[in-house]
Amino acid sequence: MADDMGSTVPRRQLGRALRDLRTEAGATLDAVAEALECSRQKVWRIESGLGSVRGVDVRAMCELYGATGELTRALTSLAGETRAKGWWHAYGDAVPEWFELYVGLESAASHLRFFNEAMVPGLLQHRGYALGVYQHRAEVSDEERECLVQVRLQRQALLRRRLPPPPKLDVILSEAALLRTVGSPETMTDQLNHLLLLGDTATNSIRILPLTAGLHRGVEAGSFVMLDFPLGNRALPEPSVIYCESWTGALYLDRPEEFAAYEQAWSSLDQLALDEGQSRHLINKIIGEVHHG
């Protein structure tokens, strides 16, 4: 698993460094694109960490920005790390580009915090539940549906890996997500038992936000994931990221003020959620009284 984490973090590090150099040089994306005889989109993609980067492009950008020889060599070397492929590349179109970045970040994170209002997040889904999520998508073939489910199940390997250690996992789920039937009552029973099993692991915490909590910040913020990263061998860790998904894309928020706003939302939800013991009791109650497991 350690060799399967891909190039997401090196791409983001390189992109940030090149964006900072461009900003210091007072150059616009359009000006850089014109000077390098490439598209504005290419420069933006490099700075956003959305693809592998050629060393020749890094050297040309560093020369344009007036970077020192030492920094140019360091960034050119980092460009070589952007070509590594993670396990998710084998699934082709089942992992769209906007989600590919998230899967790479998820694999590299040391701490994951999920708030989900509507359903169980993919990282915690039992196979039957994952299949049920796609049951109403007529545009998805059986083969495509199976591929999508396999991606979700493969992602879960990070919770069982030994090296690097699995991330610390903190999950707050709305009670509504447990009451809503996905697939069948039997599917829901399997899924809720799966949550109980996952919550019995030392690195995992799964807590329920009861309906009796009333209106809360999660209703306004929507579902989100907070990702923190290990220091590793760097002077500073990869900046923490907020991930918010929509039907056709996602937002990646990593400005300090943006992360701080979601920290406040998380703190509020953390205070309202049941503790782990109470959450287990409520999950068991829903299994027996709602899904008749």
FENQUI-V773551 format. One record per residue. N is the residue number from 0. RES is the residue in one letter. OMEGA is omega in degrees with one decimal (none if undefined). BURIAL is 1 if it has 24 or more other C-alpha atoms within 12 Angstrom, else 0. Layout:
N_RES_OMEGA_BURIAL ; N_RES_OMEGA_BURIAL
This chain:
0_M_-178.7_0 ; 1_A_-179.9_0 ; 2_D_-171.8_0 ; 3_D_-172.7_1 ; 4_M_172.0_1 ; 5_G_-170.8_1 ; 6_S_-173.7_1 ; 7_T_-177.6_1 ; 8_V_176.0_1 ; 9_P_179.2_1 ; 10_R_179.4_1 ; 11_R_178.3_1 ; 12_Q_179.5_1 ; 13_L_-180.0_1 ; 14_G_179.4_1 ; 15_R_-178.7_1 ; 16_A_-179.7_1 ; 17_L_176.9_1 ; 18_R_178.1_1 ; 19_D_178.7_0 ; 20_L_179.5_1 ; 21_R_179.8_1 ; 22_T_179.0_0 ; 23_E_179.8_0 ; 24_A_179.7_0 ; 25_G_-177.9_0 ; 26_A_176.4_0 ; 27_T_176.3_0 ; 28_L_-179.0_1 ; 29_D_-179.6_0 ; 30_A_178.7_0 ; 31_V_179.2_1 ; 32_A_179.8_1 ; 33_E_-179.1_0 ; 34_A_-178.2_0 ; 35_L_-179.9_0 ; 36_E_176.8_0 ; 37_C_-179.2_0 ; 38_S_174.4_0 ; 39_R_-179.8_0 ; 40_Q_-179.7_0 ; 41_K_179.9_1 ; 42_V_179.4_1 ; 43_W_-179.8_1 ; 44_R_178.4_1 ; 45_I_-178.7_1 ; 46_E_-179.2_1 ; 47_S_178.7_1 ; 48_G_-173.8_1 ; 49_L_178.3_1 ; 50_G_177.0_1 ; 51_S_-175.5_1 ; 52_V_178.1_1 ; 53_R_178.4_1 ; 54_G_-179.6_1 ; 55_V_177.9_0 ; 56_D_178.6_1 ; 57_V_179.7_1 ; 58_R_-179.7_1 ; 59_A_179.7_1 ; 60_M_179.4_1 ; 61_C_177.7_1 ; 62_E_179.8_1 ; 63_L_-176.6_1 ; 64_Y_-179.9_1 ; 65_G_179.6_0 ; 66_A_177.8_1 ; 67_T_178.8_0 ; 68_G_179.8_0 ; 69_E_179.9_0 ; 70_L_178.8_0 ; 71_T_179.5_1 ; 72_R_-179.5_0 ; 73_A_-178.5_0 ; 74_L_176.4_1 ; 75_T_176.3_1 ; 76_S_178.6_0 ; 77_L_177.9_1 ; 78_A_178.7_1 ; 79_G_-180.0_1 ; 80_E_-177.1_1 ; 81_T_-177.7_1 ; 82_R_179.0_1 ; 83_A_-178.9_1 ; 84_K_175.2_1 ; 85_G_-177.6_1 ; 86_W_-174.1_1 ; 87_W_179.0_1 ; 88_H_-179.6_1 ; 89_A_-177.0_0 ; 90_Y_172.7_1 ; 91_G_-174.4_0 ; 92_D_177.4_0 ; 93_A_176.0_1 ; 94_V_-179.4_1 ; 95_P_-175.0_0 ; 96_E_-177.2_0 ; 97_W_178.5_1 ; 98_F_178.9_1 ; 99_E_178.6_1 ; 100_L_180.0_1 ; 101_Y_-178.1_1 ; 102_V_177.5_1 ; 103_G_178.3_1 ; 104_L_178.8_1 ; 105_E_-179.8_1 ; 106_S_-176.2_1 ; 107_A_-172.7_1 ; 108_A_174.1_1 ; 109_S_-179.9_1 ; 110_H_179.0_1 ; 111_L_175.3_1 ; 112_R_-178.8_1 ; 113_F_161.8_1 ; 114_F_178.6_1 ; 115_N_-176.2_1 ; 116_E_-168.2_1 ; 117_A_-178.0_1 ; 118_M_179.9_1 ; 119_V_-179.8_1 ; 120_P_-175.1_1 ; 121_G_-177.5_1 ; 122_L_-177.1_1 ; 123_L_-173.2_1 ; 124_Q_170.2_1 ; 125_H_-175.8_1 ; 126_R_-178.3_1 ; 127_G_178.4_1 ; 128_Y_179.5_1 ; 129_A_176.0_1 ; 130_L_-179.8_1 ; 131_G_179.2_1 ; 132_V_-175.8_1 ; 133_Y_-172.3_1 ; 134_Q_-177.5_0 ; 135_H_-180.0_0 ; 136_R_-177.0_0 ; 137_A_-177.6_0 ; 138_E_-178.6_0 ; 139_V_178.8_0 ; 140_S_178.5_0 ; 141_D_-179.6_0 ; 142_E_178.8_0 ; 143_E_179.4_0 ; 144_R_178.9_1 ; 145_E_179.4_0 ; 146_C_178.7_1 ; 147_L_178.8_1 ; 148_V_-179.8_1 ; 149_Q_176.9_1 ; 150_V_179.7_1 ; 151_R_-178.9_1 ; 152_L_179.3_1 ; 153_Q_177.6_1 ; 154_R_-174.6_1 ; 155_Q_178.6_1 ; 156_A_-179.0_1 ; 157_L_178.5_1 ; 158_L_-178.2_1 ; 159_R_-174.4_1 ; 160_R_179.8_0 ; 161_R_178.5_0 ; 162_L_-12.2_0 ; 163_P_-179.1_0 ; 164_P_178.0_0 ; 165_P_179.3_1 ; 166_P_169.5_1 ; 167_K_-175.0_1 ; 168_L_174.8_1 ; 169_D_-176.4_1 ; 170_V_170.0_1 ; 171_I_-179.1_1 ; 172_L_173.3_1 ; 173_S_175.9_1 ; 174_E_-179.8_1 ; 175_A_-180.0_1 ; 176_A_179.8_1 ; 177_L_-179.3_1 ; 178_L_-176.8_1 ; 179_R_-179.3_1 ; 180_T_173.3_1 ; 181_V_-176.5_1 ; 182_G_-178.1_0 ; 183_S_176.0_0 ; 184_P_178.1_1 ; 185_E_177.5_0 ; 186_T_-179.4_1 ; 187_M_177.0_1 ; 188_T_177.6_1 ; 189_D_-177.9_1 ; 190_Q_-178.5_1 ; 191_L_173.7_1 ; 192_N_176.8_1 ; 193_H_176.5_1 ; 194_L_178.0_1 ; 195_L_179.6_1 ; 196_L_179.6_0 ; 197_L_-178.7_1 ; 198_G_-179.5_1 ; 199_D_179.9_0 ; 200_T_-173.4_0 ; 201_A_-175.7_0 ; 202_T_-175.7_0 ; 203_N_173.4_1 ; 204_S_179.2_1 ; 205_I_-175.9_1 ; 206_R_-175.1_1 ; 207_I_173.5_1 ; 208_L_-173.9_1 ; 209_P_177.5_1 ; 210_L_-179.6_0 ; 211_T_177.4_0 ; 212_A_179.1_0 ; 213_G_178.9_0 ; 214_L_-177.0_0 ; 215_H_-175.2_1 ; 216_R_178.9_1 ; 217_G_176.9_1 ; 218_V_179.8_1 ; 219_E_-176.2_0 ; 220_A_-172.9_1 ; 221_G_179.7_1 ; 222_S_179.5_1 ; 223_F_176.3_1 ; 224_V_175.2_1 ; 225_M_-176.9_1 ; 226_L_173.3_1 ; 227_D_-172.0_1 ; 228_F_-178.5_1 ; 229_P_177.9_1 ; 230_L_-178.7_0 ; 231_G_179.7_0 ; 232_N_-179.4_0 ; 233_R_179.0_0 ; 234_A_178.8_0 ; 235_L_178.7_0 ; 236_P_172.0_0 ; 237_E_-179.4_1 ; 238_P_177.8_1 ; 239_S_-173.9_1 ; 240_V_168.4_1 ; 241_I_178.4_1 ; 242_Y_177.2_1 ; 243_C_-173.5_1 ; 244_E_173.5_0 ; 245_S_-176.5_0 ; 246_W_-173.8_0 ; 247_T_-178.2_0 ; 248_G_-176.7_0 ; 249_A_173.3_0 ; 250_L_173.6_0 ; 251_Y_-175.2_1 ; 252_L_-178.2_1 ; 253_D_173.9_1 ; 254_R_-177.8_0 ; 255_P_-178.0_0 ; 256_E_177.6_0 ; 257_E_179.8_0 ; 258_F_180.0_1 ; 259_A_179.1_0 ; 260_A_179.2_0 ; 261_Y_173.3_1 ; 262_E_178.1_1 ; 263_Q_178.4_0 ; 264_A_-179.8_1 ; 265_W_-179.7_1 ; 266_S_178.4_0 ; 267_S_179.4_0 ; 268_L_179.9_1 ; 269_D_179.8_1 ; 270_Q_-177.2_0 ; 271_L_-175.3_1 ; 272_A_174.0_1 ; 273_L_174.4_1 ; 274_D_-173.1_1 ; 275_E_179.4_1 ; 276_G_177.5_0 ; 277_Q_179.9_0 ; 278_S_177.7_1 ; 279_R_179.3_1 ; 280_H_-179.1_0 ; 281_L_178.1_1 ; 282_I_178.7_1 ; 283_N_179.0_1 ; 284_K_179.4_0 ; 285_I_176.4_1 ; 286_I_-174.9_1 ; 287_G_-172.6_0 ; 288_E_-177.0_0 ; 289_V_-176.2_0 ; 290_H_173.2_1 ; 291_H_179.7_0 ; 292_G_none_0
